[in-house]
Amino acid sequence: MTLSFFDQFSLTTFMGIPLIALALTLPWILFPTPQNRCLNNRLSTLQAWFIRQFTHQLFLPINQGGHKWALLLASLLIFLITLNLLGMLPYTFTPTTQLSMNMGLAIPLWLATVLIGARYQPNHTLAHLLPVGTPGLLIPILIMIETISLFIRPIALGIRLTANLTAGHLLIQLISTAAFHLLFIMPSVSLLTTTLLLLLTILELAVAIIQAYVFVLLVSLYLQESV
């Protein structure tokens, strides 16, 4: 019984095709494509307004050199939000609960920000490893600590997204299983558990959006240090 709770996170195949490939490609069909006309439909207008507001708030503290990342980060945010929200539907697979996928997104983005800083601002990048006014005896220790914290960043990005979504899915499955088994024993307790499940589902919808935003926001903060 305990192992069955984790079956929803297992990578399965259908007719030799990994379902994670379908889960990553099919959401792009849901995105509306802009058309060459003066007035678009409400969905396209809402999408354009959301992207414009997001990019404005995200790149406000970043100088002009970092604005080249606007298309990449905006696309990544919409993609992560779509994957997280579609994973809340029954009988669906959530790719962002896989640590390997999240690390595959986090490591290249983090490495790109480090390489950009090392290429265009090497002195400023190295200055982050040693705070101003550090005593001489603490310099080697602080350099090692800051270097370790620098390499922990992509790991924290991937684990944060994976852990939050996995914990939410497990809680929903545990509470829904409890509500089903209590329905025939204690209907009143089952009704209370179902109410709790509804509230938790609403919370998980918010978490799915917030975690996608936090992922992209942290990447933009790393980019801000580099440019």
C-alpha positions as CSV (number, residue, x, y, z in Angstrom):
1,M,0.0,0.0,0.0
2,T,2.8,2.3,0.8
3,L,4.6,1.7,-2.4
4,S,1.5,2.3,-4.5
5,F,1.5,6.0,-3.4
6,F,4.7,6.5,-5.4
7,D,3.5,4.8,-8.6
8,Q,2.2,8.1,-9.9
9,F,5.8,9.4,-10.1
10,S,7.2,6.3,-12.0
11,L,8.3,6.7,-15.6
12,T,6.1,4.6,-17.8
13,T,5.9,3.8,-21.5
14,F,3.0,3.3,-23.9
15,M,3.7,1.4,-27.1
16,G,7.4,2.0,-26.6
17,I,6.9,5.8,-26.2
18,P,7.9,7.3,-22.9
19,L,5.0,9.2,-21.5
20,I,7.2,11.9,-20.2
21,A,7.9,12.8,-23.8
22,L,4.2,13.2,-24.5
23,A,3.7,15.1,-21.3
24,L,6.4,17.6,-22.3
25,T,5.3,18.1,-25.9
26,L,1.4,18.0,-25.8
27,P,1.0,21.1,-23.5
28,W,2.4,23.3,-26.3
29,I,-0.8,22.6,-28.3
30,L,-2.8,24.4,-25.6
31,F,-1.0,27.7,-26.1
32,P,-2.9,30.1,-28.4
33,T,-0.9,31.4,-31.3
34,P,-1.0,35.1,-32.1
35,Q,-2.6,36.1,-35.4
36,N,-1.8,39.0,-37.7
37,R,-4.8,41.1,-37.0
38,C,-5.7,44.1,-34.9
39,L,-8.0,42.3,-32.5
40,N,-7.2,38.9,-31.0
41,N,-9.5,36.7,-28.9
42,R,-9.7,37.1,-25.1
43,L,-7.3,34.2,-24.4
44,S,-4.5,35.6,-26.6
45,T,-5.0,39.1,-25.1
46,L,-4.8,37.7,-21.6
47,Q,-1.7,35.7,-22.5
48,A,0.0,38.8,-24.0
49,W,-0.9,40.9,-21.0
50,F,0.4,38.3,-18.5
51,I,3.7,37.9,-20.4
52,R,4.1,41.7,-20.6
53,Q,3.5,42.2,-16.9
54,F,5.7,39.3,-15.9
55,T,8.7,40.4,-18.0
56,H,8.3,44.0,-16.8
57,Q,8.4,43.0,-13.1
58,L,11.1,40.4,-13.6
59,F,13.6,42.5,-15.6
60,L,13.0,45.8,-13.9
61,P,16.2,45.5,-11.7
62,I,18.3,44.0,-14.5
63,N,20.2,46.2,-16.9
64,Q,19.8,46.2,-20.6
65,G,22.3,43.4,-21.2
66,G,20.1,40.9,-19.4
67,H,17.0,41.7,-21.3
68,K,18.0,39.2,-24.0
69,W,16.8,36.5,-21.6
70,A,13.2,37.8,-21.5
71,L,11.9,35.4,-24.2
72,L,13.6,32.4,-22.6
73,L,12.5,33.0,-19.0
74,A,8.9,34.0,-20.1
75,S,8.6,30.8,-22.1
76,L,10.0,28.8,-19.3
77,L,7.6,30.2,-16.8
78,I,4.5,29.5,-19.0
79,F,5.8,26.0,-19.7
80,L,6.4,25.2,-16.0
81,I,3.0,26.6,-15.0
82,T,1.3,24.5,-17.7
83,L,3.0,21.3,-16.7
84,N,2.3,21.9,-13.0
85,L,-1.4,22.7,-13.5
86,L,-2.0,19.8,-15.9
87,G,-0.4,17.5,-13.4
88,M,-3.2,18.3,-11.0
89,L,-5.7,16.6,-13.3
90,P,-6.6,13.0,-12.6
91,Y,-4.7,10.2,-14.5
92,T,-2.0,12.6,-15.7
93,F,1.7,12.6,-15.3
94,T,3.6,15.6,-13.9
95,P,7.1,15.8,-15.4
96,T,8.2,18.4,-12.9
97,T,8.0,15.8,-10.1
98,Q,11.1,14.2,-11.7
99,L,14.4,15.4,-10.2
100,S,16.3,14.5,-13.3
101,M,14.2,16.8,-15.4
102,N,14.3,19.7,-13.0
103,M,18.1,19.4,-12.7
104,G,18.2,19.3,-16.5
105,L,16.5,22.7,-16.5
106,A,18.4,24.2,-13.5
107,I,22.0,23.2,-14.3
108,P,22.2,24.7,-17.9
109,L,20.5,27.9,-16.8
110,W,22.7,28.3,-13.7
111,L,25.9,27.5,-15.7
112,A,24.9,30.1,-18.4
113,T,24.6,32.8,-15.7
114,V,28.0,31.8,-14.3
115,L,29.7,31.8,-17.6
116,I,28.2,35.2,-18.6
117,G,29.5,36.7,-15.4
118,A,32.9,35.1,-15.8
119,R,33.2,36.4,-19.4
120,Y,31.9,40.0,-19.1
121,Q,32.5,40.8,-15.4
122,P,35.2,38.5,-14.1
123,N,36.3,40.8,-11.3
124,H,32.7,41.4,-10.1
125,T,32.1,37.6,-10.2
126,L,35.1,36.8,-8.1
127,A,34.3,39.6,-5.7
128,H,31.1,37.7,-4.7
129,L,33.3,34.9,-3.2
130,L,34.8,37.3,-0.6
131,P,32.8,39.9,1.3
132,V,34.4,43.3,1.9
133,G,36.2,43.8,5.2
134,T,36.8,40.0,5.8
135,P,39.6,39.3,8.4
136,G,42.7,37.7,6.9
137,L,42.3,34.4,8.8
138,L,38.8,33.9,7.6
139,I,39.5,34.5,3.9
140,P,40.2,30.9,2.9
141,I,37.2,29.6,4.9
142,L,34.8,32.2,3.4
143,I,36.0,31.5,-0.1
144,M,35.3,27.8,0.3
145,I,31.9,28.5,1.8
146,E,30.9,30.9,-1.0
147,T,32.2,28.5,-3.6
148,I,30.2,25.6,-2.2
149,S,27.1,27.8,-2.0
150,L,27.6,28.8,-5.6
151,F,27.6,25.1,-6.7
152,I,24.6,24.3,-4.5
153,R,22.4,26.8,-6.3
154,P,21.3,24.5,-9.2
155,I,20.8,21.6,-6.8
156,A,18.5,23.8,-4.6
157,L,16.6,24.9,-7.7
158,G,15.8,21.4,-8.8
159,I,15.1,19.9,-5.4
160,R,12.8,22.8,-4.4
161,L,10.6,22.4,-7.4
162,T,10.6,18.6,-7.1
163,A,10.0,18.4,-3.3
164,N,7.1,20.9,-3.3
165,L,5.2,19.2,-6.1
166,T,5.9,15.7,-4.9
167,A,4.8,16.5,-1.4
168,G,1.6,18.1,-2.6
169,H,0.6,15.1,-4.8
170,L,1.3,12.7,-2.0
171,L,-0.8,14.6,0.4
172,I,-3.7,14.8,-2.0
173,Q,-3.5,11.0,-2.6
174,L,-3.3,10.2,1.1
175,I,-6.2,12.4,2.0
176,S,-8.3,11.2,-0.9
177,T,-7.6,7.6,0.0
178,A,-8.6,8.2,3.6
179,A,-11.8,10.0,2.5
180,F,-12.8,7.0,0.3
181,H,-12.2,4.4,3.0
182,L,-14.0,6.5,5.7
183,L,-17.1,7.0,3.5
184,F,-18.5,3.6,4.5
185,I,-17.4,3.7,8.1
186,M,-17.8,7.3,9.3
187,P,-19.6,9.4,6.6
188,S,-19.4,12.6,8.7
189,V,-15.6,12.2,9.1
190,S,-15.4,11.4,5.4
191,L,-17.2,14.6,4.5
192,L,-14.9,16.6,6.7
193,T,-11.9,14.9,5.0
194,T,-13.3,15.7,1.6
195,T,-13.6,19.4,2.6
196,L,-10.0,19.3,3.6
197,L,-9.1,17.7,0.3
198,L,-10.8,20.5,-1.6
199,L,-9.0,23.2,0.3
200,L,-5.7,21.3,-0.2
201,T,-6.3,21.1,-3.9
202,I,-6.9,24.8,-4.1
203,L,-3.6,25.3,-2.2
204,E,-1.8,23.0,-4.5
205,L,-3.0,25.0,-7.5
206,A,-1.5,28.1,-6.0
207,V,1.7,26.1,-5.1
208,A,2.0,24.9,-8.7
209,I,2.0,28.5,-10.0
210,I,4.2,29.9,-7.2
211,Q,6.9,27.3,-7.6
212,A,7.2,27.9,-11.3
213,Y,7.5,31.6,-10.6
214,V,10.1,31.1,-7.9
215,F,12.1,28.9,-10.2
216,V,12.3,31.6,-12.9
217,L,12.7,34.4,-10.3
218,L,15.8,32.7,-8.8
219,V,17.3,32.2,-12.3
220,S,16.8,36.0,-12.9
221,L,18.4,36.8,-9.6
222,Y,21.5,34.8,-10.6
223,L,21.4,36.5,-13.9
224,Q,21.3,39.9,-12.2
225,E,24.5,39.1,-10.3
226,S,26.2,38.3,-13.6
227,V,25.2,41.2,-15.8
